[in-house]
C-alpha cells in the first residue's frame, strides 16, 4: 500500500476572510460556520489535490454559494431530489451542515446513497455523492477541521466509507482531496489494525491506485524542482549573507536588474536585503561584481550546504538553516524567518 509517512492529499478548510457586505449579511442569516463547512465539503469534491493551496483560494466562491443557498429553499430541494441529481447532492449538504434546518447526518447519508436511483445522473455526480458519503462516514459527526477518532467508528462504518470512496475513485475522481485525504487515513487504519485491513482492503483498490498515482506525481514534481534548482541555484536563495532565506519557488524572489551575468545574478527576498548586500565591503558586496563578465569570489556566494537545505513543498514556502536544523514556513515573512539565525 502507499506510504503514510507524509500527506499525499489534504482537505480544503474554508475559513473566515474578507467578504463583501452582502455576502457577510447572507452569512449572518444562514449561519457562517455551517456555510463554511458546506462550501469546504463541496470544494473538496471538485478541486484537484495538485491545486490545493489553502482555504483562501475558495473564498471567491462564497458570494455565489451564499446567493444560491438563499435562492433555493430546503423544501424545494426535497421536492426535486428524486428527479434532479444536483438537488440530491445539495440536499445532503444542507442536512449534514444544518443550513436552515437541524443537523441530520443520517438523513444526509441516506440522500447521497440514493444518488444512483435518480434519473439522468452522471458518473461525475455519482462520484461527488459517494465522496461526500464516504467522507461523512469516516469523519463522523465532528466539527469541521477535526478527524473522527478511528476507535470511535464501527468496523461496518469504516468498511462502508471505504466502499463509497472507492466507487468515487473508480468513477474518475481519484485526484479529488476527499479521496486522497480520507484514502490515506484508510491506509493508516489498515496498517494499524489487521481486522480493518482484512475487511476493508479488498474494497480499496481504486483508492489505493489513486494514492499511488498521486505519490508518483509528487515525486515527478520534486524531481523537476531539483533540476531547476541545480540549473539555477541562486534563484532560490537570498544573496544577502545575513539572511540566506530560501524559497520553494523562484518567483518569490526578485533578481538584480543590473548587467551581471545570469550565472551569478543574485536574488533577494526583499529590497532591504538587496540594499544590505550592495553596501557590504568590496569582497562580499554585490556592488563590485555587478558587471558583465565579472566572477564573484566563491566565499561571497551561498555555500553548497546552504543551497541543499530547501524543503520540498507545493506551497509558497520559505526555508532557513538554524544551526543543524531546517526551519520552514508558509506564513512567516522572510525577514522574520532570517531573525531565527540571529537568535540561535
Steps between C-alpha positions, in 0.01 A plus 500: 500500500609865461710671765334671795816687604403828332172655388407413142184709501345747736151634536417861437359676803319819406570739783382853564638784291418833339159490329275765351218644708218303334685171537566580866129566553407169338756319713348657808150386403596148392757429769863567415652177636240280327551675166878476522473131584267433207723689257807312624327167441387608155839633389679183614299313237615726217846650551787272391739428785786646296324841507423513870685797652270565795153620589560854378485377140134411543381824663425633153223240477321629809283775343346271238472212748311707756273648229409148384431390857252781558339458158420131552299388800538167677143403409574564133805272515291227662243518221762485226736244657334198338536642148802736517845360594637845590208555736574163664864597562404846624230360728756277668732795557222706659389213725853422613613855575169627637439791264139611561433175687628280780814294426391157376810294408307175454249665265787656302668162455167349394453768235848447354468122505191528277677699227512201266121482483454860380418520128770651280776486760851522354816321615642831622192567714506148641869542583429821694217339696714197587790725604275692736352177634842344558641815659206529739521135604873529563480836678182445697303773671795724590570870445676605179879469512499207741540130432264238636700268730547164331413316821162678514388357165348156447672265260191506279509880490863498390431230243203684352702822488781317321257356245348844432840665448615214280193538281572873466860426399378237254270756339794729427536724806818348640683834500240678716607598854223292663630180339868565572460638852262235628664233288827555680317481833358166392846371409623605846207320665580184303865520604406537866225235521515160323122460533435830322747398230331162451153651474575824310805445280307297239273803449778759464652402164426825320579716804841336536564551130409869532744538790776325306445729202509806724825380661648450154392849390645657815833322444506621139427857611780484756745377237406796280564737789837335565600542136401868503694557822805323362491709182444836675567459874538873565135559399380327817711661773539855626852621416527716812743305726313620809177347369549194275127420516400259222172458312321207342425710192729735312220750440496584872837674463598798283826496306753778458409698187861603436740383225654213701506160327193277546716222648596723793199734512386518864142470626345669801203442726454876560626844400665535839709188439599626155607835645693332783685271258588792271657694787725223628879525468658452157575129542148414619258757362340484159601854397846385389368210294195651329658508155510271197775238505589551867523181709441553874733314740362164621487606865256781407247249361266269696669175602403161360365406845271803501378430147410140592279586799175594326178325603279348229148638499226592253427807711678833474741435785817650644780300665805590708778300666521557876802314629458138395122539451291613203207727588225542240185713490233612254366777725804669658671774294857439377637776726333350808632156406851635455495637855496141626863470386590793722341345812647148470 
